[in-house]
């Protein structure tokens, strides 16, 4: 029997164990001409050399209406993208890490309003004693430029030590600025302090395995799965694609950097967001309560200006929300105001719309700069939204 994940292009078969049951997109209320325009735009980008490959997935009401791969997972040696391909998520990883914190709250082990230093006492160094869990997850903690060294990738005592040495750049809660890596290294250390487990193992056992997506979503890629990983590129000055140095190493893939080092298929991310838009449930599994999901996916920062993004980002506790401002990053300008999601730098976006029950994932393997990147994200997301009947 052929591996049902081994096909490429066209809608791809899904093993029975996967939580999203395949369905005809028309049965789920998707408008086929709009989906054709979505496919056509992705294919045109690849033909233009914007990125070597891509994968998209669209789900609704617990069913998978679309799962397609395009182009190349790698250029040298040449490898076609397929349903088995795992794509570097970059900052889409932040949402997966955040679910670990959500789980600790759901299980009654902490509160979002708690101070981080209540669980990691030495985190109070350098005046960080009043930083709360909610401030960390909503990018208001006050140390957006901090980070750790590669030594912390494998030494968890060193991870905790370096996180505790982060220094404030402004008073916590007073400003909003995207913490590219610092917030989620803090979250990883916090998960380990409260659970007593490696944060990557905790995410696997508490989130990914119960949801049925542990072969589709990874934070810390096992060596045996490295052949499935797409090579990640960026545009070179001569118009070709240049492989990134650090991100394509075995060490980086194993590390599972909590802000940016996850790997996934598009259907895996669509399933994760289906769980959220379904109020914490998917495929008969209740991962979270409806009230918790409603809390973390609401706007906690109002119209505060995100100093890194250059616009209000309507931050939740792990995701951000469309809201009603004129501009928003990646979710689609025509999205419902309650649509929430996250992106990966220069490559991708994943989101869920609780009003329609739709989740969508779009992942590519080239880190493309702005302004083209932001414009194409809006076009891609809007085509997905326009397909919803």
C-alpha positions as CSV (number, residue, x, y, z in Angstrom):
1,X,0.0,0.0,0.0
2,X,1.3,3.5,-0.9
3,X,2.1,5.9,2.0
4,X,-1.0,8.2,2.1
5,X,1.3,11.1,3.0
6,X,3.7,10.5,0.2
7,X,1.8,12.1,-2.6
8,X,2.4,15.6,-3.9
9,X,0.1,18.2,-5.5
10,X,-3.7,17.9,-5.6
11,X,-5.6,17.4,-2.4
12,X,-3.7,14.8,-0.3
13,X,-5.0,11.7,1.5
14,X,-4.9,11.7,5.3
15,X,-4.5,8.7,7.6
16,X,-7.5,7.7,9.6
17,X,-5.7,8.6,12.9
18,X,-5.4,12.3,11.9
19,X,-8.1,14.3,13.7
20,X,-9.4,16.2,10.6
21,X,-11.5,13.9,8.4
22,X,-11.2,14.8,4.7
23,X,-14.2,16.3,3.0
24,X,-15.2,17.8,-0.3
25,X,-14.6,21.6,0.2
26,X,-18.0,22.3,-1.3
27,X,-19.6,20.2,1.4
28,X,-17.9,22.5,4.0
29,X,-19.3,25.6,2.3
30,X,-16.2,26.7,0.4
31,X,-16.6,28.5,-2.9
32,X,-14.5,26.5,-5.5
33,X,-13.8,29.5,-7.8
34,X,-12.2,31.4,-4.9
35,X,-10.1,28.3,-4.0
36,X,-9.0,28.1,-7.6
37,X,-7.8,31.7,-7.4
38,X,-5.9,30.9,-4.1
39,X,-4.2,27.9,-5.8
40,X,-3.4,30.0,-8.8
41,X,-1.8,32.7,-6.8
42,X,0.5,30.3,-5.0
43,X,1.4,28.6,-8.3
44,X,2.2,32.0,-9.8
45,X,4.5,32.9,-6.9
46,X,6.5,29.7,-7.4
47,X,6.6,30.3,-11.2
48,X,8.0,33.8,-10.5
49,X,10.7,32.3,-8.2
50,X,9.4,34.0,-5.1
51,X,9.7,30.8,-3.1
52,X,10.6,27.2,-4.1
53,X,7.6,25.5,-2.4
54,X,4.5,25.9,-0.3
55,X,1.7,24.0,1.4
56,X,-1.8,25.1,2.3
57,X,-4.6,23.6,4.3
58,X,-8.1,24.7,5.0
59,X,-10.5,23.2,7.5
60,X,-14.0,23.7,8.9
61,X,-16.2,22.1,11.5
62,X,-13.5,19.5,12.3
63,X,-13.0,18.4,8.7
64,X,-10.2,19.0,6.2
65,X,-11.4,20.5,3.0
66,X,-8.1,21.3,1.4
67,X,-4.5,20.1,1.8
68,X,-2.2,20.8,-1.1
69,X,1.6,21.0,-1.7
70,X,3.3,23.0,-4.4
71,X,6.8,23.2,-5.9
72,X,10.0,22.0,-4.3
73,X,10.9,21.2,-0.7
74,X,14.5,21.5,-1.6
75,X,16.5,22.7,-4.7
76,X,19.8,20.9,-4.2
77,X,19.3,18.0,-4.0
78,X,16.0,18.5,-5.8
79,X,13.0,17.3,-3.8
80,X,9.3,17.9,-4.5
81,X,7.1,19.1,-1.7
82,X,4.6,16.5,-0.5
83,X,2.2,15.8,2.3
84,X,5.1,14.4,4.3
85,X,7.1,17.6,4.1
86,X,7.7,19.5,7.3
87,X,8.1,23.2,7.1
88,X,10.0,25.5,9.4
89,X,7.4,27.6,11.2
90,X,9.5,30.4,12.4
91,X,7.3,32.5,14.7
92,X,4.2,30.3,14.2
93,X,6.0,28.3,16.8
94,X,5.1,30.9,19.4
95,X,1.5,29.7,19.4
96,X,2.5,26.1,20.0
97,X,4.7,27.2,23.0
98,X,1.9,29.4,24.3
99,X,-0.4,26.3,24.4
100,X,1.9,24.9,27.0
101,X,1.3,27.8,29.3
102,X,-2.4,27.6,28.5
103,X,-2.3,24.0,29.7
104,X,-0.7,24.9,33.0
105,X,-3.4,27.4,33.6
106,X,-6.1,24.9,32.5
107,X,-4.7,22.4,34.9
108,X,-4.8,24.8,37.8
109,X,-1.1,25.1,38.2
110,X,-0.8,28.8,37.6
111,X,-2.7,31.9,36.6
112,X,-2.0,34.3,33.7
113,X,-2.0,37.2,36.3
114,X,0.8,35.5,38.3
115,X,4.3,36.9,38.3
116,X,6.9,34.7,36.6
117,X,9.1,35.1,39.7
118,X,6.6,33.2,41.7
119,X,7.7,30.0,39.9
120,X,11.3,31.1,39.0
121,X,12.4,33.2,42.0
122,X,15.7,34.3,40.4
123,X,13.8,35.7,37.4
124,X,13.2,38.7,39.7
125,X,16.8,39.9,39.0
126,X,17.3,43.2,37.2
127,X,13.9,44.5,38.4
128,X,11.8,41.8,36.6
129,X,10.0,40.7,39.7
130,X,6.7,42.2,38.7
131,X,6.6,40.8,35.2
132,X,3.4,38.7,34.8
133,X,2.7,35.6,32.6
134,X,0.1,37.6,30.7
135,X,2.6,40.4,29.9
136,X,5.1,37.8,28.6
137,X,2.6,36.2,26.2
138,X,1.2,39.6,25.0
139,X,4.6,41.1,24.3
140,X,4.4,43.7,27.1
141,X,7.1,42.2,29.4
142,X,9.6,45.0,28.7
143,X,12.6,43.2,27.3
144,X,12.0,42.7,23.6
145,X,15.7,42.6,22.5
146,X,16.9,39.9,24.9
147,X,17.9,36.4,23.9
148,X,19.9,33.3,24.8
149,X,23.0,31.7,23.3
150,X,23.0,28.3,21.5
151,X,24.4,26.9,24.7
152,X,20.9,27.1,26.1
153,X,19.5,24.9,23.3
154,X,20.7,21.7,25.1
155,X,21.5,22.8,28.6
156,X,18.3,23.5,30.5
157,X,20.0,24.9,33.6
158,X,21.8,27.3,31.3
159,X,18.5,28.2,29.6
160,X,17.0,29.1,33.0
161,X,20.1,31.0,34.0
162,X,20.2,33.1,30.9
163,X,16.5,33.9,31.0
164,X,16.8,35.1,34.5
165,X,19.6,37.5,33.4
166,X,17.4,39.3,30.9
167,X,17.4,43.0,31.6
168,X,14.4,45.4,31.3
169,X,14.3,47.9,28.5
170,X,11.2,49.6,29.8
171,X,8.7,49.2,32.6
172,X,6.6,46.0,32.2
173,X,3.1,46.6,30.9
174,X,3.7,50.2,29.8
175,X,4.5,49.6,26.1
176,X,3.8,47.0,23.4
177,X,6.7,45.7,21.3
178,X,7.0,42.3,19.7
179,X,9.5,40.1,21.7
180,X,11.0,38.2,18.8
181,X,12.6,35.5,21.0
182,X,12.8,36.6,24.6
183,X,9.2,36.1,25.6
184,X,9.1,32.5,24.5
185,X,12.4,31.5,26.0
186,X,10.8,32.8,29.2
187,X,7.7,30.7,28.5
188,X,9.9,27.6,27.9
189,X,11.7,28.1,31.2
190,X,8.4,28.7,33.0
191,X,6.9,25.4,31.5
192,X,9.9,23.5,32.8
193,X,9.8,25.1,36.2
194,X,6.1,24.3,36.8
195,X,5.9,20.9,35.0
196,X,9.3,19.5,35.8
197,X,9.7,18.4,32.2
198,X,11.6,19.5,29.2
199,X,9.3,22.0,27.5
200,X,9.5,20.2,24.2
201,X,8.5,16.9,25.8
202,X,5.7,18.7,27.7
203,X,4.3,20.2,24.5
204,X,4.4,16.8,22.8
205,X,2.7,14.8,25.6
206,X,0.2,17.5,26.8
207,X,-0.8,19.1,23.4
208,X,0.4,17.3,20.3
209,X,-0.1,13.7,21.1
210,X,-3.6,14.0,22.7
211,X,-4.7,16.1,19.7
212,X,-3.4,13.5,17.2
213,X,-1.0,15.8,15.4
214,X,2.4,14.6,16.9
215,X,3.6,13.4,13.5
216,X,2.6,16.7,11.9
217,X,3.8,19.3,14.4
218,X,7.2,19.3,16.2
219,X,9.0,21.6,18.6
220,X,12.4,19.8,18.6
221,X,12.6,17.7,15.5
222,X,13.9,14.2,16.1
223,X,16.8,13.1,13.9
224,X,14.7,10.4,12.2
225,X,12.4,13.1,10.9
226,X,15.1,15.5,9.5
227,X,14.8,14.0,6.0
228,X,11.2,15.3,5.9
229,X,12.3,18.9,6.6
230,X,12.1,21.4,3.8
231,X,15.2,23.5,3.2
232,X,14.6,27.1,4.1
233,X,15.9,29.8,1.8
234,X,16.0,33.6,1.2
235,X,16.2,35.5,-2.0
236,X,19.7,36.3,-3.2
237,X,20.6,39.5,-5.0
238,X,20.9,37.7,-8.4
239,X,17.3,36.5,-8.1
240,X,18.1,32.9,-7.1
241,X,17.3,31.3,-3.7
242,X,20.1,31.0,-1.1
243,X,19.8,28.4,1.7
244,X,20.0,29.9,5.2
245,X,23.1,28.9,7.2
246,X,21.9,28.4,10.8
247,X,18.3,27.3,10.2
248,X,19.1,24.3,8.0
249,X,21.5,22.7,10.5
250,X,20.7,19.5,12.4
251,X,21.4,21.3,15.7
252,X,18.8,24.0,15.0
253,X,16.2,21.4,14.0
254,X,16.8,19.4,17.2
255,X,16.7,22.5,19.4
256,X,13.1,23.4,19.1
257,X,13.6,27.1,19.7
258,X,10.4,28.0,21.4
259,X,9.9,31.2,19.5
260,X,10.9,30.1,16.0
261,X,12.1,26.5,15.7
262,X,9.0,24.4,15.2
263,X,8.3,22.3,12.2
264,X,4.9,21.3,10.8
265,X,2.7,20.4,7.9
266,X,0.0,22.8,6.9
267,X,-2.7,20.3,7.9
268,X,-1.1,20.0,11.4
269,X,-1.4,23.8,11.9
270,X,-4.9,23.9,10.5
271,X,-5.8,21.2,13.0
272,X,-4.3,23.1,15.9
273,X,-6.4,26.1,15.0
274,X,-9.5,24.0,14.4
275,X,-9.2,23.0,18.1
276,X,-9.1,26.7,19.0
277,X,-12.1,27.7,16.8
278,X,-14.0,24.7,18.2
279,X,-13.6,26.0,21.7
280,X,-10.8,23.7,22.8
281,X,-12.1,20.5,21.3
282,X,-11.2,18.4,18.2
283,X,-11.9,14.9,17.1
284,X,-13.5,13.9,20.3
285,X,-10.6,15.3,22.4
286,X,-11.3,18.2,24.9
287,X,-7.9,19.8,25.2
288,X,-9.0,23.1,26.7
289,X,-12.2,24.6,28.1
290,X,-14.1,27.0,25.9
291,X,-13.7,29.8,28.4
292,X,-9.9,29.5,28.4
293,X,-9.8,29.6,24.6
294,X,-12.1,32.6,24.5
295,X,-9.8,34.4,27.1
296,X,-6.5,33.8,25.3
297,X,-7.8,34.7,21.9
298,X,-9.4,38.0,22.8
299,X,-7.7,41.4,22.4
300,X,-5.7,42.1,25.6
301,X,-3.8,45.2,24.3
302,X,-6.6,47.2,22.7
303,X,-5.2,49.5,20.0
304,X,-1.8,49.9,21.6
305,X,0.8,50.6,18.9
306,X,3.2,47.7,18.5
307,X,6.6,49.4,18.2
308,X,8.2,46.5,16.3
309,X,5.3,45.9,13.8
310,X,4.5,49.6,13.3
311,X,0.7,49.1,13.8
312,X,-1.8,48.0,16.5
313,X,-1.5,44.2,16.7
314,X,-4.4,43.5,19.1
315,X,-2.3,40.9,21.1
316,X,-4.0,38.0,22.8
317,X,-2.1,35.6,25.0
318,X,-0.2,33.8,22.3
319,X,-2.0,34.9,19.2
320,X,-3.1,38.3,17.8
321,X,-6.6,39.3,16.7
322,X,-7.8,41.1,13.6
323,X,-9.9,43.7,15.3
324,X,-11.3,46.6,13.3
325,X,-8.2,48.8,12.5
326,X,-7.5,49.5,8.9
327,X,-4.3,47.4,8.8
328,X,-3.4,44.1,10.4
329,X,-0.6,41.7,9.9
330,X,-1.3,38.5,8.0
331,X,-4.8,37.7,9.0
332,X,-6.4,39.3,6.0
333,X,-7.9,42.8,5.8
334,X,-11.4,41.4,5.1
335,X,-11.3,38.9,8.0
336,X,-13.9,38.8,10.8
337,X,-12.7,41.0,13.7
338,X,-12.5,37.9,15.9
339,X,-10.1,36.1,13.6
340,X,-6.9,35.2,15.4
341,X,-3.5,33.8,14.4
342,X,0.2,34.2,14.0
343,X,2.9,34.3,11.3
344,X,6.4,33.2,10.6
345,X,8.9,35.8,9.5
346,X,8.9,36.3,5.7
347,X,7.3,32.9,5.1
348,X,3.9,32.0,6.5
349,X,0.7,32.6,8.4
350,X,-1.9,30.4,10.2
351,X,-5.2,31.6,11.6
352,X,-8.6,30.6,12.8
353,X,-12.0,32.3,12.4
354,X,-14.4,31.4,15.3
355,X,-17.3,33.1,13.5
356,X,-17.2,30.7,10.5
357,X,-15.4,27.8,12.1
358,X,-12.6,28.0,9.5
359,X,-8.9,27.5,10.1
360,X,-6.2,28.1,7.5
361,X,-2.5,27.5,7.2
362,X,-0.1,28.8,4.5
363,X,3.6,27.9,4.8
364,X,6.5,28.5,2.4
365,X,10.2,27.8,2.4
366,X,11.8,31.2,1.6
367,X,12.1,34.1,4.0
368,X,11.0,36.9,1.8
369,X,11.4,40.6,2.9
370,X,8.8,43.3,3.0
371,X,7.0,45.1,1.4
372,X,6.2,42.2,-0.9
373,X,5.8,39.7,2.0
374,X,3.2,41.7,3.8
375,X,1.2,42.4,0.6
376,X,1.1,38.7,-0.4
377,X,0.0,37.6,3.0
378,X,-3.0,39.9,2.8
379,X,-3.8,38.6,-0.7
380,X,-3.5,35.0,0.3
381,X,-5.6,35.4,3.5
382,X,-8.3,37.4,1.7
383,X,-8.6,34.7,-1.0
384,X,-9.1,32.2,1.8
385,X,-11.7,34.4,3.5
386,X,-13.5,35.0,0.2
387,X,-13.9,31.3,-0.2
388,X,-16.1,31.0,2.9
389,X,-19.8,30.8,2.1
